[in-house]
Every structure is written in C-alpha cells, then in structure tokens.
Amino acid sequence: MKLLNIELGKLSVSALNMRHGKQAPDVSDMLPSVRARGILVPLLVRPQAATLSGDEEATSDGYEIVAGRRRYHAALIVAQENGDEEPVPCAIMDAGDDAAALEASLIENIERLDPDEVSQWTTLTRLIQKEGRSVEQIAQTFGVTDLYIRRVLALGNLLPAIRELYRAEEIDSATIRHLTLASKARQREWLALHDDPKSHAPTRGQLRAWLFGGAAISTKVALFDLAGFKGRIKADLFGEGGVFDDPDQFWKAQNEAIAARRDAYLEAGWSHVEVMEPGSYFHSYEHERVSKDQGGKVFISVRHDGEVEIHEGYLSSKEARRARSAAAKGATSEADKATARAGRSEVTSALQTYIDLHRHAAVRAVLADHPPVALRLMVAHAITDSPLWSVKIERQAGRAEAITESVETCAAETAFDTKRRAVLAMLGLPDDAPTVVGANGSGISNGSRTVAIFVRLLALCDADVLRVIAIVMGETLAAGSAVVEAV
C-alpha cells in the first residue's frame, strides 16, 4: 500500500464500491468537518485500467475509489465552494489487499491523532524535536501521507494568536493556507485587522490577493526549469508546490520561455504563431481545426495567473471559410484549363448523359454483389466531401470555454486521439490533421479525394477498415443525442 495525495479530477467511484450509484450521497453530516479540516482518513483507491484494442489493458493516470465515496463527494462540494480543488489523501491498494481491513486500519491509525490540527502540531513537533522522528516515520505510524504531516507542521510558521484562532474555528483552512506563506510582519498586520471591529480582515481568495499584491503565481504554471530560476520561491505545502515571491522575475522568465516555444513552432513549419494578450481567452467555438499543411495556426493564450495554454491547428471561422473558397476557385480554374486544352468533346451532351447513366447503372448492379467493396466506398464518402453526401463533424464545443477545454484535455479524448492518429497513418493522411473526416492528403485535389481514400481502403484488411469506421463514427456522433445513450 502506498499513500499519495491525488487530484480530484483523477478520481472516480469504482463500480465495485458497495454504495456505487448515479445519485450523489448525503454528506451533510461530514461537510462541516471537511470544510474545516479537509479529508483526514485516506480514500482507498486502485489504478484505473484503460481498455485498448483486443483484450489488452493499460493503466491510465486515473484511480477508482474502492472505499471513501462519501468523503470524495464531500471534497467535491468543498472544492466547488472554494473554487479551488485540493488533492485528497489516498491509499493505493496493491494486488491482494483487502479493502475492508485496510480501511479499518487507516481509521484506527487516524483516531490516534489529536482531534484538532493545532494539538497535532504540538505532538508532531515534540516527536521530531525530542524523539528525533522523521516526517516519513510519523506518517507511517499514523497512516497518513507525508504531505499531511508537513501541512500540520506548517502551522509552526504562524503567530500563536493566529493558531489559537484556528483552533477555535474562527479561521477556516483556506485562510490558514495563505497565512502560512506570510511573513511574521504581514501576519501581525492581518491580526490587527482581525482584532479591529471597524476593519475587515481579508480571508480565502481575498487574503491571497492582499498578501501577494494580486494573484499569487504557482510554480506549477512555469514553462521554464525551476532549477535555473534565480528568484525566490515560497513553499506552499497546501498547494503541493510553491509560489513566486517576485512576480516581475517570474514574468521575465515565463515570457522568454513563451518566445522560445513560439520560435520552435515556426521552425517546425507552422505558418503563424500568435501569442495572445495576457488575460485573453481562446474560444475554440470561434475557430475551426485545420492541419499545419492546410495553413493551421498556433495560438498561445496567457492567463493573469501565469498559466499558458497552447492551441495547435486552428483558423478563425472566417479564415477557414475564406481558405475553402479559395481552394474551390483554384480547383475550378484548373479544371477549366484542362478542358480548354482537351479541345472540343467527341460526344454530344445528350450522348454523354446517356453514357454516364448507363455506366452508373452497370456499376451499382455489380457493386451490390460485392458488399466489402461497397462498405469501403461508403467509408470513403463519409470521410470526403462527396457531392451527394453531407457529413458533419461534432465540434465538441460548449458555451463555456472551461467546458470545451476540459473535454479537449480529458483522458477519453486523449485515448480517442491516439487511435485517430493510427487511422490517419493507415490512410496516408497528415498525422497532424485534427480529424479523419474532411482530412486531405498532400497533393490530393478536391475532385479525386474520394477516389484516393477509396483506393487506400481497398488495400486494408477488414479489421483495419472497421477501425477506420469506428473513428469516423466517433467524429460524427452528435453530442447530447439519444444515439450516444444508445451506444
């Protein structure tokens, strides 16, 4: 068994959990304790398996909760209230571990700790200073994570008066989290505001801004190597990282790293890389995915808290429409030139129609006797812009940018994208194409795209064609529809 602090986004309730169900449990009895102290008893989890092709399985970076469903839901509620998700302590089960026995042992161990964190701090300090125990040894004794012990010890950075306010529950854990990062002078200033009935002492997010003169910048958002950073970093035990003491030094290093990323994309052949104004959001629903070969751009968005997000292969909706129009005009122009070079047709218009329709009738009569060939032709039509087929791609765009971003980065979308890349390779399409449907190979004109894909599919075995179909169907499956529920 290994103890770790795991992000809420990587946790899900296992179907083996005896209380597993769609309806969230009632956690009103434990909410006050979780708000004040967080999760104390670790959740029992095991690595979540990601199903691959055939019977193979691989471990994803997620975990499923075997025991601790109510604690998990309580933590979700508190995270939503605070607007800040803190990792929760988890015990990762080994093969052969018995969940009931493990949970009983953890609960028994945690009950040996003092009831409040200030008393715990006194006990833990004595164990370290007088008995020479290490943080790791103490954590193992009480069945908690090393980080939990370090967080309790961080209370030693506080003025005694502030610790007593926390013991009396006049200060919540979110406020204490920020005060542990403050200097003694700033703590005295805050305490004076708290004791003055005419003043208002900032708490939670307001306190963070008051202490750091704005949003504190976490070390998690740095694009550069922290080992080479010359500025000061304050350890944030509650955030499992640190914060930059001097924002100006951070932004200097971060901007240099952003410029290096921009130059690298340009050297890799991207036509344009736009570094957006700080604080500007990239709205994917206002853009269309376009491959690098088709003129796709790279957008780099920078938030005020220092976080950088890179969006590869996009054009604005207007630019994408203009590009399609130019491509269509170019294709028409080339066709006109070819016709002019060929001279006058050898048959009349009526005779050409006669030939086309009879050839069509003969081909589909034979095609009806060859279902595997017809299947491949159907897939080619779905992938390309055939005149009689209209296939739309599910853009997966929500009204809220945060929703769209969460979908783009979720484990399921990553798994699907991996399989999509394999299909693009099968069809000889660019590996950076955002979708299979509508993707265009290098040197393939619009008029012959369906034929080119059809020829590729004829060379594939049935199993590979089915893999192509699965990706095409996934890209054209309407979100929120009854079909999704049926599947």
DRENFI-186913 format. One record per residue (C-alpha): x, y, z; residue in three letters. Coordinates in steps of 0.1 Angstrom, whole numbers, plus 5000, padded with zeros to 4 digits. Example, Ala and Ser with C-alpha at 12.3 -4.5 7.8 and 13.67 -1.06 7.14 Angstrom:
REM DRENFI-186913
X,Y,Z,aa
5123,4955,5078,ALA
5137,4989,5071,SER
END
This chain:
REM DRENFI-186913
X,Y,Z,aa
5000,5000,5000,MET
5013,5035,4991,LYS
4999,5068,5004,LEU
4996,5097,4980,LEU
4977,5130,4976,ASN
4957,5127,4943,ILE
4938,5154,4924,GLU
4900,5151,4925,LEU
4899,5151,4887,GLY
4918,5118,4886,LYS
4894,5101,4909,LEU
4861,5082,4901,SER
4839,5059,4921,VAL
4846,5022,4913,SER
4816,5001,4902,ALA
4828,4976,4928,LEU
4821,5002,4956,ASN
4792,4987,4976,MET
4775,5021,4976,ARG
4781,5029,4939,HIS
4752,5047,4922,GLY
4744,5076,4900,LYS
4728,5096,4928,GLN
4752,5116,4949,ALA
4751,5105,4986,PRO
4740,5127,5015,ASP
4772,5141,5031,VAL
4756,5169,5052,SER
4769,5152,5084,ASP
4806,5154,5074,MET
4806,5186,5054,LEU
4814,5209,5084,PRO
4844,5187,5093,SER
4857,5186,5057,VAL
4853,5223,5053,ARG
4873,5230,5085,ALA
4899,5202,5083,ARG
4897,5186,5049,GLY
4898,5148,5043,ILE
4917,5131,5071,LEU
4911,5094,5065,VAL
4926,5084,5032,PRO
4904,5071,5004,LEU
4911,5036,4993,LEU
4918,5036,4955,VAL
4933,5014,4929,ARG
4948,5024,4894,PRO
4921,5027,4867,GLN
4926,5004,4837,ALA
4923,5019,4802,ALA
4910,4994,4777,THR
4929,4992,4745,LEU
4924,4971,4713,SER
4916,4934,4719,GLY
4919,4921,4754,ASP
4949,4943,4762,GLU
4947,4967,4791,GLU
4970,4996,4802,ALA
4969,5016,4834,THR
4957,5052,4829,SER
4967,5081,4852,ASP
4933,5079,4869,GLY
4922,5060,4900,TYR
4889,5044,4910,GLU
4876,5047,4946,ILE
4870,5013,4963,VAL
4862,5029,4997,ALA
4855,5065,5006,GLY
4828,5076,4982,ARG
4811,5099,5007,ARG
4844,5116,5016,ARG
4851,5120,4979,TYR
4817,5137,4973,HIS
4822,5160,5003,ALA
4856,5170,4990,ALA
4839,5178,4956,LEU
4814,5201,4973,ILE
4840,5220,4993,VAL
4862,5224,4962,ALA
4832,5239,4943,GLN
4825,5263,4973,GLU
4862,5274,4974,ASN
4868,5274,4937,GLY
4900,5255,4943,ASP
4905,5218,4941,GLU
4930,5204,4966,GLU
4944,5169,4963,PRO
4930,5144,4988,VAL
4949,5117,5007,PRO
4945,5083,4991,CYS
4958,5048,4999,ALA
4967,5030,4967,ILE
4958,4993,4971,MET
4983,4966,4960,ASP
4972,4933,4944,ALA
4957,4911,4971,GLY
4949,4939,4995,ASP
4917,4935,5014,ASP
4898,4968,5013,ALA
4878,4964,5045,ALA
4909,4955,5065,ALA
4929,4984,5051,LEU
4902,5009,5058,GLU
4897,4997,5093,ALA
4934,5000,5099,SER
4936,5035,5085,LEU
4906,5047,5106,ILE
4922,5032,5137,GLU
4955,5050,5130,ASN
4940,5084,5123,ILE
4920,5082,5155,GLU
4953,5081,5174,ARG
4960,5116,5163,LEU
4947,5146,5184,ASP
4913,5159,5174,PRO
4924,5193,5161,ASP
4954,5203,5140,GLU
4969,5227,5165,VAL
4971,5199,5191,SER
4985,5177,5163,GLN
5012,5203,5156,TRP
5023,5203,5193,THR
5025,5165,5193,THR
5043,5162,5160,LEU
5068,5189,5169,THR
5076,5171,5201,ARG
5081,5138,5182,LEU
5105,5155,5157,ILE
5125,5177,5181,GLN
5127,5154,5212,LYS
5124,5119,5198,GLU
5142,5125,5165,GLY
5114,5110,5144,ARG
5113,5119,5107,SER
5083,5131,5088,VAL
5082,5098,5069,GLU
5082,5077,5101,GLN
5054,5098,5117,ILE
5033,5095,5086,ALA
5037,5057,5085,GLN
5029,5054,5122,THR
4995,5073,5119,PHE
4986,5060,5084,GLY
4986,5095,5067,VAL
5006,5110,5038,THR
5039,5128,5043,ASP
5022,5159,5029,LEU
4996,5158,5056,TYR
5023,5158,5083,ILE
5041,5187,5066,ARG
5009,5207,5064,ARG
5003,5204,5101,VAL
5039,5213,5108,LEU
5035,5244,5086,ALA
5013,5258,5114,LEU
5046,5265,5132,GLY
5050,5294,5108,ASN
5020,5311,5123,LEU
5019,5335,5152,LEU
5005,5318,5183,PRO
4974,5341,5183,ALA
4966,5330,5148,ILE
4970,5294,5157,ARG
4945,5298,5186,GLU
4920,5314,5163,LEU
4923,5284,5140,TYR
4919,5260,5170,ARG
4887,5280,5179,ALA
4875,5276,5143,GLU
4873,5314,5139,GLU
4896,5309,5108,ILE
4890,5283,5081,ASP
4916,5261,5065,SER
4916,5281,5032,ALA
4926,5312,5052,THR
4952,5294,5072,ILE
4967,5280,5040,ARG
4976,5315,5028,HIS
4987,5328,5062,LEU
5014,5300,5065,THR
5031,5317,5035,LEU
5030,5352,5050,ALA
5059,5368,5069,SER
5055,5375,5106,LYS
5051,5412,5098,ALA
5023,5406,5074,ARG
5007,5382,5099,GLN
5007,5409,5125,ARG
4991,5434,5101,GLU
4964,5408,5093,TRP
4959,5401,5130,LEU
4954,5438,5137,ALA
4927,5440,5110,LEU
4910,5409,5125,HIS
4910,5424,5161,ASP
4898,5458,5149,ASP
4859,5457,5149,PRO
4859,5486,5124,LYS
4882,5468,5099,SER
4877,5438,5077,HIS
4904,5412,5076,ALA
4906,5395,5042,PRO
4901,5358,5040,THR
4904,5330,5014,ARG
4910,5343,4979,GLY
4909,5380,4991,GLN
4937,5372,5016,LEU
4958,5357,4988,ARG
4955,5389,4968,ALA
4961,5410,4999,TRP
4993,5391,5007,LEU
5008,5389,4972,PHE
4995,5422,4957,GLY
4973,5402,4932,GLY
4970,5366,4922,ALA
4998,5345,4936,ALA
5016,5327,4908,ILE
5021,5290,4914,SER
5053,5272,4903,THR
5030,5247,4885,LYS
5024,5271,4856,VAL
5061,5278,4849,ALA
5073,5268,4814,LEU
5109,5272,4824,PHE
5132,5250,4845,ASP
5128,5260,4882,LEU
5163,5248,4889,ALA
5177,5277,4869,GLY
5154,5303,4883,PHE
5173,5329,4903,LYS
5143,5344,4922,GLY
5128,5333,4955,ARG
5101,5307,4957,ILE
5079,5303,4988,LYS
5069,5267,4996,ALA
5032,5262,4995,ASP
5026,5229,5013,LEU
4988,5232,5008,PHE
4993,5236,4971,GLY
5019,5209,4968,GLU
5043,5233,4951,GLY
5053,5269,4957,GLY
5046,5305,4947,VAL
5069,5330,4932,PHE
5079,5357,4956,ASP
5087,5383,4928,ASP
5061,5383,4900,PRO
5084,5405,4878,ASP
5111,5379,4878,GLN
5086,5352,4871,PHE
5071,5370,4841,TRP
5106,5378,4827,LYS
5115,5341,4827,ALA
5080,5330,4816,GLN
5079,5354,4786,ASN
5114,5342,4775,GLU
5100,5306,4776,ALA
5069,5316,4756,ILE
5091,5332,4730,ALA
5112,5301,4727,ALA
5080,5280,4722,ARG
5068,5304,4695,ARG
5102,5302,4677,ASP
5101,5264,4679,ALA
5067,5262,4663,TYR
5078,5285,4635,LEU
5109,5264,4629,GLU
5086,5233,4628,ALA
5068,5247,4598,GLY
5037,5263,4613,TRP
5026,5293,4592,SER
5018,5316,4621,HIS
5020,5316,4658,VAL
5000,5342,4677,GLU
5008,5350,4714,VAL
4975,5364,4727,MET
4972,5394,4750,GLU
4975,5383,4787,PRO
4941,5376,4801,GLY
4925,5369,4767,SER
4907,5336,4763,TYR
4910,5314,4732,PHE
4874,5305,4723,HIS
4876,5272,4703,SER
4840,5276,4692,TYR
4850,5306,4672,GLU
4877,5286,4653,HIS
4879,5255,4632,GLU
4905,5228,4634,ARG
4929,5229,4605,VAL
4961,5209,4599,SER
4995,5225,4596,LYS
4996,5217,4558,ASP
4963,5234,4553,GLN
4975,5267,4569,GLY
4966,5260,4605,GLY
4979,5284,4631,LYS
4991,5281,4667,VAL
4975,5303,4694,PHE
4992,5307,4728,ILE
4970,5321,4755,SER
4984,5335,4787,VAL
4964,5340,4818,ARG
4969,5365,4845,HIS
4979,5338,4870,ASP
5008,5328,4846,GLY
4992,5297,4832,GLU
4999,5291,4795,VAL
4978,5271,4771,GLU
4988,5262,4735,ILE
4962,5255,4709,HIS
4976,5239,4677,GLU
4960,5238,4643,GLY
4932,5264,4642,TYR
4919,5291,4619,LEU
4892,5316,4628,SER
4858,5306,4613,SER
4861,5335,4588,LYS
4897,5325,4577,GLU
4886,5289,4573,ALA
4857,5298,4551,ARG
4880,5321,4530,ARG
4905,5292,4526,ALA
4878,5268,4515,ARG
4865,5293,4490,SER
4900,5300,4476,ALA
4907,5262,4473,ALA
4874,5257,4454,ALA
4881,5285,4430,LYS
4916,5272,4424,GLY
4902,5237,4416,ALA
4876,5251,4392,THR
4902,5272,4374,SER
4925,5241,4369,GLU
4895,5221,4356,ALA
4886,5249,4331,ASP
4922,5250,4318,LYS
4923,5212,4314,ALA
4890,5213,4294,THR
4903,5241,4272,ALA
4935,5221,4265,ARG
4915,5190,4256,ALA
4896,5208,4229,GLY
4860,5200,4218,ARG
4843,5170,4233,SER
4840,5140,4210,GLU
4803,5133,4220,VAL
4773,5155,4224,THR
4759,5165,4258,SER
4729,5141,4254,ALA
4752,5112,4244,LEU
4775,5119,4274,GLN
4745,5118,4298,THR
4734,5085,4282,TYR
4769,5070,4288,ILE
4771,5083,4324,ASP
4738,5070,4334,LEU
4743,5035,4319,HIS
4777,5032,4333,ARG
4763,5042,4367,HIS
4736,5015,4364,ALA
4761,4988,4355,ALA
4785,4997,4383,VAL
4759,4997,4411,ARG
4745,4964,4398,ALA
4779,4948,4402,VAL
4786,4967,4434,LEU
4755,4951,4450,ALA
4773,4917,4447,ASP
4804,4930,4465,HIS
4794,4943,4500,PRO
4831,4946,4512,PRO
4839,4969,4483,VAL
4807,4989,4489,ALA
4815,4992,4526,LEU
4849,5008,4517,ARG
4833,5031,4492,LEU
4807,5042,4518,MET
4835,5050,4543,VAL
4854,5070,4516,ALA
4822,5090,4510,HIS
4818,5097,4547,ALA
4854,5109,4550,ILE
4855,5132,4520,THR
4833,5159,4505,ASP
4813,5137,4480,SER
4786,5157,4461,PRO
4757,5136,4474,LEU
4769,5131,4509,TRP
4767,5157,4537,SER
4786,5146,4568,VAL
4792,5170,4597,LYS
4818,5167,4625,ILE
4808,5170,4661,GLU
4829,5201,4672,ARG
4826,5193,4709,GLN
4823,5230,4718,ALA
4804,5242,4748,GLY
4792,5277,4756,ARG
4816,5279,4785,ALA
4852,5279,4775,GLU
4861,5259,4806,ALA
4838,5230,4794,ILE
4854,5229,4760,THR
4889,5229,4775,GLU
4880,5201,4799,SER
4868,5179,4770,VAL
4900,5186,4750,GLU
4922,5175,4778,THR
4902,5146,4793,CYS
4915,5110,4793,ALA
4888,5098,4770,ALA
4896,5124,4743,GLU
4933,5116,4746,THR
4927,5079,4741,ALA
4904,5086,4711,PHE
4930,5109,4696,ASP
4957,5082,4698,THR
4935,5058,4678,LYS
4927,5086,4654,ARG
4964,5092,4647,ARG
4968,5054,4638,ALA
4939,5057,4613,VAL
4954,5088,4597,LEU
4986,5069,4592,ALA
4967,5039,4576,MET
4950,5063,4551,LEU
4982,5082,4543,GLY
4968,5114,4557,LEU
4988,5141,4576,PRO
4995,5129,4612,ASP
4987,5165,4624,ASP
4952,5166,4608,ALA
4927,5174,4635,PRO
4901,5149,4622,THR
4899,5120,4598,VAL
4866,5132,4583,VAL
4875,5161,4560,GLY
4913,5154,4562,ALA
4932,5160,4529,ASN
4963,5142,4518,GLY
4992,5161,4503,SER
4988,5166,4466,GLY
4952,5153,4465,ILE
4928,5176,4448,SER
4892,5180,4459,ASN
4879,5162,4429,GLY
4898,5130,4435,SER
4898,5128,4473,ARG
4870,5102,4474,THR
4888,5080,4449,VAL
4921,5084,4467,ALA
4907,5073,4501,ILE
4887,5045,4484,PHE
4919,5031,4469,VAL
4936,5032,4503,ARG
4907,5014,4519,LEU
4907,4987,4493,LEU
4943,4979,4504,ALA
4932,4975,4540,LEU
4920,4943,4557,CYS
4885,4942,4572,ASP
4898,4946,4607,ALA
4916,4979,4598,ASP
4886,4992,4579,VAL
4865,4986,4610,LEU
4890,5007,4630,ARG
4886,5035,4604,VAL
4848,5033,4607,ILE
4849,5035,4645,ALA
4869,5068,4643,ILE
4847,5082,4615,VAL
4816,5074,4636,MET
4831,5088,4667,GLY
4839,5121,4650,GLU
4804,5124,4635,THR
4784,5113,4666,LEU
4762,5141,4678,ALA
4768,5151,4714,ALA
4738,5151,4737,GLY
4718,5128,4714,SER
4698,5097,4721,ALA
4723,5078,4699,VAL
4751,5085,4725,VAL
4729,5070,4752,GLU
4721,5040,4730,ALA
4758,5033,4723,VAL
END
